[in-house]
Amino acid sequence: MRDAPQPWHTSRDFYQLEIWRRRAKRQLAASPICALCWARGIVTPATVADHIIPCKGDWHALLTGKLQSLCAPCHSGEKQRIEVRGYDKTIGPDGWPIDPRHPSYRPFDPRPALKQVPQMRAPRWRDHRRRQSPATPNVDR
């Protein structure tokens, strides 16, 4: 008799399940070219099915999130840098970044120093109480 399947505990465990393997295989069959290489004009066979939006352990996002096909170097290198940075630094043929989230596409603010002024917060009620140190015994020497 087979043991009951163990629940997955981390997203890493999810990638060992048969449901993920079937889904990844379907993604690679539907889109066999690396999406990041294709954006740069290079044709590279994809070997990894990647979630476009990071799931961070969310079961629903792992099962239903949109996928893209990537080659192994793009998945372990460029994709990781994009997730950390929040945008892609790739420059298009016109000399501008291809990612619309790149900081060069943000509106120009002529007064950046005014935005960086720290806001004063109202003190909490605990801040008003006087903190007393523990009583120390008076010792005559």
N, C-alpha and C positions, 0 to 999 in steps of 0.2 A: 504494500500500500504506500502511495506517495505521501510525503509530508505536505502539509498545507503550505501554500506559498507565503513567504514572509513579506510583510509590508515593507515598502522602500522607506528608508530613513533619510537619505540625502538625495539631491538631484543626481549625484554621481551614480547612485544605485539605480535610478530610473533608466539611465542609458544602457543598462544591462538587460532590461526587460524586452520581451518579444514584441510588445506593442510598439516600442520605440524603434526597434530594428526594422520592422515592417514599414513604419512611417518614413524612416530615413531612406530605405531602399526605394520607396515610391518617389520621394523627392529627387533623389539622384537620377532615377530613370526619367522623370519628367523634365529635369533641367540638368543635363550632364556637364555644363560648362561653369567654371568658377565665376560667380557674379562680380567679385571685386576685380579680378583680372579682366573680365569682359568690359567693365567700366573704363579701364585703362587702354582698351583696344588690343588686349592679348587673349589668345584662345588657349585655355588650360583646362584639362579634364578635372572635374570636381571629384573629391573623395570623401567630403564631410558634409553632412546635413546640419545646418546651424540655425538656431533660433535668431531671428532678426532682432527682436527685443529680448534682452536677457530675462530669464524666468526667475532666477533667484529662489528656486525651490518651490515655486507655486505649481501645484499639481495641475490645475486647470490650464495655466499658460504652457506647461510642458506638453500637454496633450493637444491643445488647440491653437497654440501660437503659430504665427506665420514662419515658414522656413525659407532658407536660401541655401543654394549649393555653393560650397567653397572648396578650394584646394587646401591641402594640409598647411603649407607655408602661410597662406592668407589667414586661415583660421587661428593659427597659433601666434601669428605676429601682428599683422595689420588690424585684424578684427579686434584683438585685445587692446591695442592702442586706441582705437576708435571708441571702445567702450569706456576706457579710462578718461580720455580727453573730452569726449562728448561730441566730437566732430571729426571729419576726415580732412587731412591736410593735402590731399591730392590736388594738383593744379591741372586744369584743363588746357586744351590747345589755345584758348584765348588769353591765357595768362591769369585767369581767376580761379579760385577754388571751386571744385565741382559740388561740394556739399553745401546746401543752403543754410546749415547750422553753423558754418564757419564764422568766426568773429568779424571778418571783413564785410559780411552782409548785415551786421547789426547797424541800426541807425547811429549816426554820429551825434555825440553829446558834447557841445562846446564847454560845458561846465562839469567835468568829471570830478573835480575836487569837492564840489558841493554834495555829490552823491555819497561820498565816502565819509562824511561826518558821522561819528557814532551817535546813536540816539540814546538819550538818557532814559533810564527806566525808573519807574516809581519804586521806591524801596518796599519790600514786602514787610508785612507786620512783624515777622521774626527778626528783621534787621533793626527794629526799634527797641527790642528788648536789650537790656544790658547783659552782656555775657559776663558771668562771674567765674573766676577761677575757683577750683576746689579749695576749701579752707585748709590752711596750713597751720599746724599747731605752733604756738609760740614756745620756743625752746630757749631758756636762759643759758648762757654760756658762762 
